[in-house]
Amino acid sequence: MEWEADHIVPLWKVDRSLPWDEQIRFWSIDNLQTLCRPCHKAKSAREAAERAALKRGPDPQLPILFNLTTA
């Protein structure tokens, strides 16, 4: 089985407005874990989907799907 290094908290989630001494911990070994290749691939796919959804923003059809009215 092959192992890969993975950031526990993805670097794209790091709040860049934090002071550098708080940000740097996300680039340290404390934010790393080893995962088997299939697990790392699955985790990366979930994170990519989450990031894409955040970039798209809220679904404009959500009020319709839940029968909500917008003000």
mmJSON file of the N, C-alpha and C atoms, coordinates in Angstrom:
{"data_MODEL":{"atom_site":{
"group_PDB":["ATOM","ATOM","ATOM","ATOM","ATOM","ATOM","ATOM","ATOM","ATOM","ATOM","ATOM","ATOM","ATOM","ATOM","ATOM","ATOM","ATOM","ATOM","ATOM","ATOM","ATOM","ATOM","ATOM","ATOM","ATOM","ATOM","ATOM","ATOM","ATOM","ATOM","ATOM","ATOM","ATOM","ATOM","ATOM","ATOM","ATOM","ATOM","ATOM","ATOM","ATOM","ATOM","ATOM","ATOM","ATOM","ATOM","ATOM","ATOM","ATOM","ATOM","ATOM","ATOM","ATOM","ATOM","ATOM","ATOM","ATOM","ATOM","ATOM","ATOM","ATOM","ATOM","ATOM","ATOM","ATOM","ATOM","ATOM","ATOM","ATOM","ATOM","ATOM","ATOM","ATOM","ATOM","ATOM","ATOM","ATOM","ATOM","ATOM","ATOM","ATOM","ATOM","ATOM","ATOM","ATOM","ATOM","ATOM","ATOM","ATOM","ATOM","ATOM","ATOM","ATOM","ATOM","ATOM","ATOM","ATOM","ATOM","ATOM","ATOM","ATOM","ATOM","ATOM","ATOM","ATOM","ATOM","ATOM","ATOM","ATOM","ATOM","ATOM","ATOM","ATOM","ATOM","ATOM","ATOM","ATOM","ATOM","ATOM","ATOM","ATOM","ATOM","ATOM","ATOM","ATOM","ATOM","ATOM","ATOM","ATOM","ATOM","ATOM","ATOM","ATOM","ATOM","ATOM","ATOM","ATOM","ATOM","ATOM","ATOM","ATOM","ATOM","ATOM","ATOM","ATOM","ATOM","ATOM","ATOM","ATOM","ATOM","ATOM","ATOM","ATOM","ATOM","ATOM","ATOM","ATOM","ATOM","ATOM","ATOM","ATOM","ATOM","ATOM","ATOM","ATOM","ATOM","ATOM","ATOM","ATOM","ATOM","ATOM","ATOM","ATOM","ATOM","ATOM","ATOM","ATOM","ATOM","ATOM","ATOM","ATOM","ATOM","ATOM","ATOM","ATOM","ATOM","ATOM","ATOM","ATOM","ATOM","ATOM","ATOM","ATOM","ATOM","ATOM","ATOM","ATOM","ATOM","ATOM","ATOM","ATOM","ATOM","ATOM","ATOM","ATOM","ATOM","ATOM","ATOM","ATOM","ATOM","ATOM","ATOM","ATOM"],
"id":[1,2,3,4,5,6,7,8,9,10,11,12,13,14,15,16,17,18,19,20,21,22,23,24,25,26,27,28,29,30,31,32,33,34,35,36,37,38,39,40,41,42,43,44,45,46,47,48,49,50,51,52,53,54,55,56,57,58,59,60,61,62,63,64,65,66,67,68,69,70,71,72,73,74,75,76,77,78,79,80,81,82,83,84,85,86,87,88,89,90,91,92,93,94,95,96,97,98,99,100,101,102,103,104,105,106,107,108,109,110,111,112,113,114,115,116,117,118,119,120,121,122,123,124,125,126,127,128,129,130,131,132,133,134,135,136,137,138,139,140,141,142,143,144,145,146,147,148,149,150,151,152,153,154,155,156,157,158,159,160,161,162,163,164,165,166,167,168,169,170,171,172,173,174,175,176,177,178,179,180,181,182,183,184,185,186,187,188,189,190,191,192,193,194,195,196,197,198,199,200,201,202,203,204,205,206,207,208,209,210,211,212,213],
"type_symbol":["N","C","C","N","C","C","N","C","C","N","C","C","N","C","C","N","C","C","N","C","C","N","C","C","N","C","C","N","C","C","N","C","C","N","C","C","N","C","C","N","C","C","N","C","C","N","C","C","N","C","C","N","C","C","N","C","C","N","C","C","N","C","C","N","C","C","N","C","C","N","C","C","N","C","C","N","C","C","N","C","C","N","C","C","N","C","C","N","C","C","N","C","C","N","C","C","N","C","C","N","C","C","N","C","C","N","C","C","N","C","C","N","C","C","N","C","C","N","C","C","N","C","C","N","C","C","N","C","C","N","C","C","N","C","C","N","C","C","N","C","C","N","C","C","N","C","C","N","C","C","N","C","C","N","C","C","N","C","C","N","C","C","N","C","C","N","C","C","N","C","C","N","C","C","N","C","C","N","C","C","N","C","C","N","C","C","N","C","C","N","C","C","N","C","C","N","C","C","N","C","C","N","C","C","N","C","C","N","C","C","N","C","C"],
"label_atom_id":["N","CA","C","N","CA","C","N","CA","C","N","CA","C","N","CA","C","N","CA","C","N","CA","C","N","CA","C","N","CA","C","N","CA","C","N","CA","C","N","CA","C","N","CA","C","N","CA","C","N","CA","C","N","CA","C","N","CA","C","N","CA","C","N","CA","C","N","CA","C","N","CA","C","N","CA","C","N","CA","C","N","CA","C","N","CA","C","N","CA","C","N","CA","C","N","CA","C","N","CA","C","N","CA","C","N","CA","C","N","CA","C","N","CA","C","N","CA","C","N","CA","C","N","CA","C","N","CA","C","N","CA","C","N","CA","C","N","CA","C","N","CA","C","N","CA","C","N","CA","C","N","CA","C","N","CA","C","N","CA","C","N","CA","C","N","CA","C","N","CA","C","N","CA","C","N","CA","C","N","CA","C","N","CA","C","N","CA","C","N","CA","C","N","CA","C","N","CA","C","N","CA","C","N","CA","C","N","CA","C","N","CA","C","N","CA","C","N","CA","C","N","CA","C","N","CA","C","N","CA","C","N","CA","C","N","CA","C","N","CA","C","N","CA","C","N","CA","C"],
"label_alt_id":[null,null,null,null,null,null,null,null,null,null,null,null,null,null,null,null,null,null,null,null,null,null,null,null,null,null,null,null,null,null,null,null,null,null,null,null,null,null,null,null,null,null,null,null,null,null,null,null,null,null,null,null,null,null,null,null,null,null,null,null,null,null,null,null,null,null,null,null,null,null,null,null,null,null,null,null,null,null,null,null,null,null,null,null,null,null,null,null,null,null,null,null,null,null,null,null,null,null,null,null,null,null,null,null,null,null,null,null,null,null,null,null,null,null,null,null,null,null,null,null,null,null,null,null,null,null,null,null,null,null,null,null,null,null,null,null,null,null,null,null,null,null,null,null,null,null,null,null,null,null,null,null,null,null,null,null,null,null,null,null,null,null,null,null,null,null,null,null,null,null,null,null,null,null,null,null,null,null,null,null,null,null,null,null,null,null,null,null,null,null,null,null,null,null,null,null,null,null,null,null,null,null,null,null,null,null,null,null,null,null,null,null,null],
"label_comp_id":["MET","MET","MET","GLU","GLU","GLU","TRP","TRP","TRP","GLU","GLU","GLU","ALA","ALA","ALA","ASP","ASP","ASP","HIS","HIS","HIS","ILE","ILE","ILE","VAL","VAL","VAL","PRO","PRO","PRO","LEU","LEU","LEU","TRP","TRP","TRP","LYS","LYS","LYS","VAL","VAL","VAL","ASP","ASP","ASP","ARG","ARG","ARG","SER","SER","SER","LEU","LEU","LEU","PRO","PRO","PRO","TRP","TRP","TRP","ASP","ASP","ASP","GLU","GLU","GLU","GLN","GLN","GLN","ILE","ILE","ILE","ARG","ARG","ARG","PHE","PHE","PHE","TRP","TRP","TRP","SER","SER","SER","ILE","ILE","ILE","ASP","ASP","ASP","ASN","ASN","ASN","LEU","LEU","LEU","GLN","GLN","GLN","THR","THR","THR","LEU","LEU","LEU","CYS","CYS","CYS","ARG","ARG","ARG","PRO","PRO","PRO","CYS","CYS","CYS","HIS","HIS","HIS","LYS","LYS","LYS","ALA","ALA","ALA","LYS","LYS","LYS","SER","SER","SER","ALA","ALA","ALA","ARG","ARG","ARG","GLU","GLU","GLU","ALA","ALA","ALA","ALA","ALA","ALA","GLU","GLU","GLU","ARG","ARG","ARG","ALA","ALA","ALA","ALA","ALA","ALA","LEU","LEU","LEU","LYS","LYS","LYS","ARG","ARG","ARG","GLY","GLY","GLY","PRO","PRO","PRO","ASP","ASP","ASP","PRO","PRO","PRO","GLN","GLN","GLN","LEU","LEU","LEU","PRO","PRO","PRO","ILE","ILE","ILE","LEU","LEU","LEU","PHE","PHE","PHE","ASN","ASN","ASN","LEU","LEU","LEU","THR","THR","THR","THR","THR","THR","ALA","ALA","ALA"],
"label_asym_id":["A","A","A","A","A","A","A","A","A","A","A","A","A","A","A","A","A","A","A","A","A","A","A","A","A","A","A","A","A","A","A","A","A","A","A","A","A","A","A","A","A","A","A","A","A","A","A","A","A","A","A","A","A","A","A","A","A","A","A","A","A","A","A","A","A","A","A","A","A","A","A","A","A","A","A","A","A","A","A","A","A","A","A","A","A","A","A","A","A","A","A","A","A","A","A","A","A","A","A","A","A","A","A","A","A","A","A","A","A","A","A","A","A","A","A","A","A","A","A","A","A","A","A","A","A","A","A","A","A","A","A","A","A","A","A","A","A","A","A","A","A","A","A","A","A","A","A","A","A","A","A","A","A","A","A","A","A","A","A","A","A","A","A","A","A","A","A","A","A","A","A","A","A","A","A","A","A","A","A","A","A","A","A","A","A","A","A","A","A","A","A","A","A","A","A","A","A","A","A","A","A","A","A","A","A","A","A","A","A","A","A","A","A"],
"label_entity_id":["1","1","1","1","1","1","1","1","1","1","1","1","1","1","1","1","1","1","1","1","1","1","1","1","1","1","1","1","1","1","1","1","1","1","1","1","1","1","1","1","1","1","1","1","1","1","1","1","1","1","1","1","1","1","1","1","1","1","1","1","1","1","1","1","1","1","1","1","1","1","1","1","1","1","1","1","1","1","1","1","1","1","1","1","1","1","1","1","1","1","1","1","1","1","1","1","1","1","1","1","1","1","1","1","1","1","1","1","1","1","1","1","1","1","1","1","1","1","1","1","1","1","1","1","1","1","1","1","1","1","1","1","1","1","1","1","1","1","1","1","1","1","1","1","1","1","1","1","1","1","1","1","1","1","1","1","1","1","1","1","1","1","1","1","1","1","1","1","1","1","1","1","1","1","1","1","1","1","1","1","1","1","1","1","1","1","1","1","1","1","1","1","1","1","1","1","1","1","1","1","1","1","1","1","1","1","1","1","1","1","1","1","1"],
"label_seq_id":[1,1,1,2,2,2,3,3,3,4,4,4,5,5,5,6,6,6,7,7,7,8,8,8,9,9,9,10,10,10,11,11,11,12,12,12,13,13,13,14,14,14,15,15,15,16,16,16,17,17,17,18,18,18,19,19,19,20,20,20,21,21,21,22,22,22,23,23,23,24,24,24,25,25,25,26,26,26,27,27,27,28,28,28,29,29,29,30,30,30,31,31,31,32,32,32,33,33,33,34,34,34,35,35,35,36,36,36,37,37,37,38,38,38,39,39,39,40,40,40,41,41,41,42,42,42,43,43,43,44,44,44,45,45,45,46,46,46,47,47,47,48,48,48,49,49,49,50,50,50,51,51,51,52,52,52,53,53,53,54,54,54,55,55,55,56,56,56,57,57,57,58,58,58,59,59,59,60,60,60,61,61,61,62,62,62,63,63,63,64,64,64,65,65,65,66,66,66,67,67,67,68,68,68,69,69,69,70,70,70,71,71,71],
"pdbx_PDB_ins_code":[null,null,null,null,null,null,null,null,null,null,null,null,null,null,null,null,null,null,null,null,null,null,null,null,null,null,null,null,null,null,null,null,null,null,null,null,null,null,null,null,null,null,null,null,null,null,null,null,null,null,null,null,null,null,null,null,null,null,null,null,null,null,null,null,null,null,null,null,null,null,null,null,null,null,null,null,null,null,null,null,null,null,null,null,null,null,null,null,null,null,null,null,null,null,null,null,null,null,null,null,null,null,null,null,null,null,null,null,null,null,null,null,null,null,null,null,null,null,null,null,null,null,null,null,null,null,null,null,null,null,null,null,null,null,null,null,null,null,null,null,null,null,null,null,null,null,null,null,null,null,null,null,null,null,null,null,null,null,null,null,null,null,null,null,null,null,null,null,null,null,null,null,null,null,null,null,null,null,null,null,null,null,null,null,null,null,null,null,null,null,null,null,null,null,null,null,null,null,null,null,null,null,null,null,null,null,null,null,null,null,null,null,null],
"Cartn_x":[0.842,0.0,0.891,0.498,1.239,0.566,1.376,0.893,1.213,0.37,0.57,0.388,1.096,0.95,-0.279,-1.01,-2.24,-2.291,-2.733,-2.974,-4.317,-4.327,-5.548,-6.544,-6.098,-6.891,-6.344,-7.132,-6.632,-6.127,-5.034,-4.426,-5.346,-6.267,-7.183,-8.185,-8.318,-9.236,-8.591,-7.288,-6.586,-6.996,-7.397,-7.796,-6.538,-6.365,-5.154,-5.115,-6.202,-6.181,-5.592,-5.368,-4.741,-3.293,-2.754,-1.323,-0.491,0.656,1.493,1.838,2.106,2.47,1.328,0.092,-1.036,-1.233,-0.965,-1.106,-0.071,1.139,2.267,2.018,1.182,0.942,0.275,-0.444,-1.096,-0.106,1.079,2.117,3.117,2.861,3.791,3.394,4.249,4.004,2.771,2.379,1.196,-0.088,-0.043,-1.223,-1.091,-0.223,-0.036,-0.442,-0.933,-1.236,-0.919,-0.735,-0.556,-1.873,-2.197,-3.389,-2.995,-3.694,-3.461,-3.934,-3.394,-3.703,-5.209,-5.986,-7.43,-8.135,-7.751,-8.38,-8.021,-6.769,-6.34,-7.064,-7.219,-7.928,-9.385,-10.035,-11.434,-11.551,-10.648,-10.691,-10.454,-9.508,-9.225,-10.423,-11.121,-12.311,-13.412,-13.629,-14.639,-14.288,-13.017,-12.583,-12.698,-12.394,-12.522,-13.981,-14.883,-16.313,-16.787,-16.313,-16.674,-16.181,-14.947,-14.375,-15.131,-15.478,-16.226,-17.602,-18.258,-19.573,-19.477,-18.426,-18.235,-18.011,-17.268,-17.005,-18.279,-19.143,-20.4,-21.362,-21.295,-22.207,-23.485,-24.441,-25.685,-26.481,-27.191,-28.022,-29.238,-29.412,-30.547,-31.898,-31.901,-33.159,-33.536,-32.716,-33.009,-34.37,-34.745,-36.089,-37.204,-37.015,-38.029,-38.088,-36.926,-36.872,-37.53,-37.403,-37.956,-39.259,-39.802,-41.06,-41.0,-39.913,-39.734,-39.979,-40.423,-40.592,-39.432,-39.032,-37.952,-38.542,-37.925,-38.439,-37.965],
"Cartn_y":[-1.172,0.0,1.241,2.216,3.467,4.517,5.371,6.41,7.78,8.742,10.111,11.083,12.208,13.266,14.097,14.488,15.245,16.345,17.528,18.6,18.324,18.256,18.0,19.128,20.358,21.533,21.982,21.912,22.318,23.761,24.006,25.333,26.409,26.051,27.06,27.524,26.78,27.175,28.108,28.313,29.148,30.605,31.233,32.644,33.502,34.057,34.833,36.172,36.533,37.775,37.554,36.299,36.008,36.473,36.827,37.154,35.952,36.222,35.153,34.1,34.504,33.519,32.549,32.922,31.994,31.177,31.781,31.061,29.969,30.218,29.318,27.901,27.761,26.415,25.501,26.087,25.262,24.703,25.292,24.803,23.911,23.631,22.83,21.359,20.564,19.119,18.792,19.707,19.483,19.42,19.948,19.934,18.873,17.928,16.861,15.518,14.676,13.296,12.429,11.158,10.239,9.514,9.388,8.649,7.686,6.574,5.684,6.422,6.032,6.734,6.813,5.722,5.835,6.797,6.776,7.677,9.131,9.367,10.735,11.253,10.393,10.783,11.138,10.336,10.594,11.887,12.105,13.318,14.549,14.453,15.575,15.897,14.864,15.078,15.775,15.351,16.008,17.474,17.737,19.114,19.962,19.391,20.128,20.473,19.532,19.793,20.886,20.853,21.881,23.256,23.297,24.573,25.11,24.234,24.65,25.19,24.527,24.98,26.357,26.589,27.896,28.985,28.649,29.626,29.952,28.956,29.183,30.039,29.934,30.683,29.908,30.527,29.825,29.531,28.444,28.036,28.949,29.693,30.605,29.892,28.592,27.848,27.263,27.441,26.883,27.311,28.595,28.957,28.204,27.955,27.223,25.765,25.167,23.764,23.523,24.491,24.327,25.115,25.594,26.33,27.527,28.263,29.427,30.676,31.691,32.959,33.862,34.635,35.591,36.953,37.715,39.049,40.072],
"Cartn_z":[0.0,0.0,0.0,-0.792,-0.852,0.021,0.627,1.524,0.953,1.258,0.779,1.939,1.851,2.859,2.526,3.568,3.399,4.448,4.023,4.982,5.664,6.978,7.727,7.459,7.653,7.273,5.926,4.869,3.555,3.586,2.883,2.916,2.363,1.477,0.941,1.994,3.085,4.15,5.18,5.083,6.064,5.872,6.944,6.931,6.766,5.58,5.277,5.999,6.694,7.46,8.86,9.237,10.515,10.499,11.654,11.71,11.252,10.672,10.114,11.158,12.392,13.409,13.717,13.407,13.541,12.265,11.116,9.839,9.677,10.143,9.872,10.382,11.409,11.938,10.917,9.959,8.947,7.927,7.865,6.961,7.696,8.974,9.761,9.752,10.316,10.373,11.214,12.102,12.931,12.105,10.891,10.024,8.926,9.13,8.145,8.729,7.846,8.203,6.991,7.226,6.109,5.872,4.606,4.193,3.087,3.016,1.884,0.625,-0.5,-1.748,-2.04,-1.919,-2.189,-1.221,0.057,1.034,0.744,0.373,0.061,-1.178,-2.164,-3.382,-3.066,-2.232,-1.863,-1.053,-0.103,0.72,-0.151,-1.052,-1.955,-2.844,-3.3,-4.132,-3.337,-2.087,-1.236,-1.007,-0.738,-0.493,-1.758,-2.901,-4.161,-4.433,-4.153,-4.341,-3.389,-2.159,-1.182,-1.631,-2.093,-2.548,-3.761,-4.686,-5.883,-5.489,-4.537,-4.086,-3.435,-2.67,-2.039,-3.087,-4.131,-5.194,-5.967,-6.147,-6.869,-6.069,-4.748,-3.899,-3.686,-2.979,-2.68,-3.952,-3.919,-5.055,-5.129,-6.217,-6.313,-6.336,-6.596,-6.644,-5.287,-4.269,-2.962,-2.43,-2.504,-2.014,-2.731,-4.02,-4.786,-4.343,-4.135,-3.758,-2.398,-1.515,-0.172,0.001,-1.088,-1.073,-0.11,-0.174,0.672,-0.174,0.447,-0.263,0.072,-0.903,-0.672,-0.431,0.435,0.765,-0.228],
"occupancy":[1.0,1.0,1.0,1.0,1.0,1.0,1.0,1.0,1.0,1.0,1.0,1.0,1.0,1.0,1.0,1.0,1.0,1.0,1.0,1.0,1.0,1.0,1.0,1.0,1.0,1.0,1.0,1.0,1.0,1.0,1.0,1.0,1.0,1.0,1.0,1.0,1.0,1.0,1.0,1.0,1.0,1.0,1.0,1.0,1.0,1.0,1.0,1.0,1.0,1.0,1.0,1.0,1.0,1.0,1.0,1.0,1.0,1.0,1.0,1.0,1.0,1.0,1.0,1.0,1.0,1.0,1.0,1.0,1.0,1.0,1.0,1.0,1.0,1.0,1.0,1.0,1.0,1.0,1.0,1.0,1.0,1.0,1.0,1.0,1.0,1.0,1.0,1.0,1.0,1.0,1.0,1.0,1.0,1.0,1.0,1.0,1.0,1.0,1.0,1.0,1.0,1.0,1.0,1.0,1.0,1.0,1.0,1.0,1.0,1.0,1.0,1.0,1.0,1.0,1.0,1.0,1.0,1.0,1.0,1.0,1.0,1.0,1.0,1.0,1.0,1.0,1.0,1.0,1.0,1.0,1.0,1.0,1.0,1.0,1.0,1.0,1.0,1.0,1.0,1.0,1.0,1.0,1.0,1.0,1.0,1.0,1.0,1.0,1.0,1.0,1.0,1.0,1.0,1.0,1.0,1.0,1.0,1.0,1.0,1.0,1.0,1.0,1.0,1.0,1.0,1.0,1.0,1.0,1.0,1.0,1.0,1.0,1.0,1.0,1.0,1.0,1.0,1.0,1.0,1.0,1.0,1.0,1.0,1.0,1.0,1.0,1.0,1.0,1.0,1.0,1.0,1.0,1.0,1.0,1.0,1.0,1.0,1.0,1.0,1.0,1.0,1.0,1.0,1.0,1.0,1.0,1.0,1.0,1.0,1.0,1.0,1.0,1.0],
"B_iso_or_equiv":[0.0,0.0,0.0,0.0,0.0,0.0,0.0,0.0,0.0,0.0,0.0,0.0,0.0,0.0,0.0,0.0,0.0,0.0,0.0,0.0,0.0,0.0,0.0,0.0,0.0,0.0,0.0,0.0,0.0,0.0,0.0,0.0,0.0,0.0,0.0,0.0,0.0,0.0,0.0,0.0,0.0,0.0,0.0,0.0,0.0,0.0,0.0,0.0,0.0,0.0,0.0,0.0,0.0,0.0,0.0,0.0,0.0,0.0,0.0,0.0,0.0,0.0,0.0,0.0,0.0,0.0,0.0,0.0,0.0,0.0,0.0,0.0,0.0,0.0,0.0,0.0,0.0,0.0,0.0,0.0,0.0,0.0,0.0,0.0,0.0,0.0,0.0,0.0,0.0,0.0,0.0,0.0,0.0,0.0,0.0,0.0,0.0,0.0,0.0,0.0,0.0,0.0,0.0,0.0,0.0,0.0,0.0,0.0,0.0,0.0,0.0,0.0,0.0,0.0,0.0,0.0,0.0,0.0,0.0,0.0,0.0,0.0,0.0,0.0,0.0,0.0,0.0,0.0,0.0,0.0,0.0,0.0,0.0,0.0,0.0,0.0,0.0,0.0,0.0,0.0,0.0,0.0,0.0,0.0,0.0,0.0,0.0,0.0,0.0,0.0,0.0,0.0,0.0,0.0,0.0,0.0,0.0,0.0,0.0,0.0,0.0,0.0,0.0,0.0,0.0,0.0,0.0,0.0,0.0,0.0,0.0,0.0,0.0,0.0,0.0,0.0,0.0,0.0,0.0,0.0,0.0,0.0,0.0,0.0,0.0,0.0,0.0,0.0,0.0,0.0,0.0,0.0,0.0,0.0,0.0,0.0,0.0,0.0,0.0,0.0,0.0,0.0,0.0,0.0,0.0,0.0,0.0,0.0,0.0,0.0,0.0,0.0,0.0],
"pdbx_formal_charge":[null,null,null,null,null,null,null,null,null,null,null,null,null,null,null,null,null,null,null,null,null,null,null,null,null,null,null,null,null,null,null,null,null,null,null,null,null,null,null,null,null,null,null,null,null,null,null,null,null,null,null,null,null,null,null,null,null,null,null,null,null,null,null,null,null,null,null,null,null,null,null,null,null,null,null,null,null,null,null,null,null,null,null,null,null,null,null,null,null,null,null,null,null,null,null,null,null,null,null,null,null,null,null,null,null,null,null,null,null,null,null,null,null,null,null,null,null,null,null,null,null,null,null,null,null,null,null,null,null,null,null,null,null,null,null,null,null,null,null,null,null,null,null,null,null,null,null,null,null,null,null,null,null,null,null,null,null,null,null,null,null,null,null,null,null,null,null,null,null,null,null,null,null,null,null,null,null,null,null,null,null,null,null,null,null,null,null,null,null,null,null,null,null,null,null,null,null,null,null,null,null,null,null,null,null,null,null,null,null,null,null,null,null],
"auth_seq_id":[1,1,1,2,2,2,3,3,3,4,4,4,5,5,5,6,6,6,7,7,7,8,8,8,9,9,9,10,10,10,11,11,11,12,12,12,13,13,13,14,14,14,15,15,15,16,16,16,17,17,17,18,18,18,19,19,19,20,20,20,21,21,21,22,22,22,23,23,23,24,24,24,25,25,25,26,26,26,27,27,27,28,28,28,29,29,29,30,30,30,31,31,31,32,32,32,33,33,33,34,34,34,35,35,35,36,36,36,37,37,37,38,38,38,39,39,39,40,40,40,41,41,41,42,42,42,43,43,43,44,44,44,45,45,45,46,46,46,47,47,47,48,48,48,49,49,49,50,50,50,51,51,51,52,52,52,53,53,53,54,54,54,55,55,55,56,56,56,57,57,57,58,58,58,59,59,59,60,60,60,61,61,61,62,62,62,63,63,63,64,64,64,65,65,65,66,66,66,67,67,67,68,68,68,69,69,69,70,70,70,71,71,71],
"auth_comp_id":["MET","MET","MET","GLU","GLU","GLU","TRP","TRP","TRP","GLU","GLU","GLU","ALA","ALA","ALA","ASP","ASP","ASP","HIS","HIS","HIS","ILE","ILE","ILE","VAL","VAL","VAL","PRO","PRO","PRO","LEU","LEU","LEU","TRP","TRP","TRP","LYS","LYS","LYS","VAL","VAL","VAL","ASP","ASP","ASP","ARG","ARG","ARG","SER","SER","SER","LEU","LEU","LEU","PRO","PRO","PRO","TRP","TRP","TRP","ASP","ASP","ASP","GLU","GLU","GLU","GLN","GLN","GLN","ILE","ILE","ILE","ARG","ARG","ARG","PHE","PHE","PHE","TRP","TRP","TRP","SER","SER","SER","ILE","ILE","ILE","ASP","ASP","ASP","ASN","ASN","ASN","LEU","LEU","LEU","GLN","GLN","GLN","THR","THR","THR","LEU","LEU","LEU","CYS","CYS","CYS","ARG","ARG","ARG","PRO","PRO","PRO","CYS","CYS","CYS","HIS","HIS","HIS","LYS","LYS","LYS","ALA","ALA","ALA","LYS","LYS","LYS","SER","SER","SER","ALA","ALA","ALA","ARG","ARG","ARG","GLU","GLU","GLU","ALA","ALA","ALA","ALA","ALA","ALA","GLU","GLU","GLU","ARG","ARG","ARG","ALA","ALA","ALA","ALA","ALA","ALA","LEU","LEU","LEU","LYS","LYS","LYS","ARG","ARG","ARG","GLY","GLY","GLY","PRO","PRO","PRO","ASP","ASP","ASP","PRO","PRO","PRO","GLN","GLN","GLN","LEU","LEU","LEU","PRO","PRO","PRO","ILE","ILE","ILE","LEU","LEU","LEU","PHE","PHE","PHE","ASN","ASN","ASN","LEU","LEU","LEU","THR","THR","THR","THR","THR","THR","ALA","ALA","ALA"],
"auth_asym_id":["A","A","A","A","A","A","A","A","A","A","A","A","A","A","A","A","A","A","A","A","A","A","A","A","A","A","A","A","A","A","A","A","A","A","A","A","A","A","A","A","A","A","A","A","A","A","A","A","A","A","A","A","A","A","A","A","A","A","A","A","A","A","A","A","A","A","A","A","A","A","A","A","A","A","A","A","A","A","A","A","A","A","A","A","A","A","A","A","A","A","A","A","A","A","A","A","A","A","A","A","A","A","A","A","A","A","A","A","A","A","A","A","A","A","A","A","A","A","A","A","A","A","A","A","A","A","A","A","A","A","A","A","A","A","A","A","A","A","A","A","A","A","A","A","A","A","A","A","A","A","A","A","A","A","A","A","A","A","A","A","A","A","A","A","A","A","A","A","A","A","A","A","A","A","A","A","A","A","A","A","A","A","A","A","A","A","A","A","A","A","A","A","A","A","A","A","A","A","A","A","A","A","A","A","A","A","A","A","A","A","A","A","A"],
"auth_atom_id":["N","CA","C","N","CA","C","N","CA","C","N","CA","C","N","CA","C","N","CA","C","N","CA","C","N","CA","C","N","CA","C","N","CA","C","N","CA","C","N","CA","C","N","CA","C","N","CA","C","N","CA","C","N","CA","C","N","CA","C","N","CA","C","N","CA","C","N","CA","C","N","CA","C","N","CA","C","N","CA","C","N","CA","C","N","CA","C","N","CA","C","N","CA","C","N","CA","C","N","CA","C","N","CA","C","N","CA","C","N","CA","C","N","CA","C","N","CA","C","N","CA","C","N","CA","C","N","CA","C","N","CA","C","N","CA","C","N","CA","C","N","CA","C","N","CA","C","N","CA","C","N","CA","C","N","CA","C","N","CA","C","N","CA","C","N","CA","C","N","CA","C","N","CA","C","N","CA","C","N","CA","C","N","CA","C","N","CA","C","N","CA","C","N","CA","C","N","CA","C","N","CA","C","N","CA","C","N","CA","C","N","CA","C","N","CA","C","N","CA","C","N","CA","C","N","CA","C","N","CA","C","N","CA","C","N","CA","C","N","CA","C","N","CA","C","N","CA","C"],
"pdbx_PDB_model_num":[1,1,1,1,1,1,1,1,1,1,1,1,1,1,1,1,1,1,1,1,1,1,1,1,1,1,1,1,1,1,1,1,1,1,1,1,1,1,1,1,1,1,1,1,1,1,1,1,1,1,1,1,1,1,1,1,1,1,1,1,1,1,1,1,1,1,1,1,1,1,1,1,1,1,1,1,1,1,1,1,1,1,1,1,1,1,1,1,1,1,1,1,1,1,1,1,1,1,1,1,1,1,1,1,1,1,1,1,1,1,1,1,1,1,1,1,1,1,1,1,1,1,1,1,1,1,1,1,1,1,1,1,1,1,1,1,1,1,1,1,1,1,1,1,1,1,1,1,1,1,1,1,1,1,1,1,1,1,1,1,1,1,1,1,1,1,1,1,1,1,1,1,1,1,1,1,1,1,1,1,1,1,1,1,1,1,1,1,1,1,1,1,1,1,1,1,1,1,1,1,1,1,1,1,1,1,1,1,1,1,1,1,1]
}}}
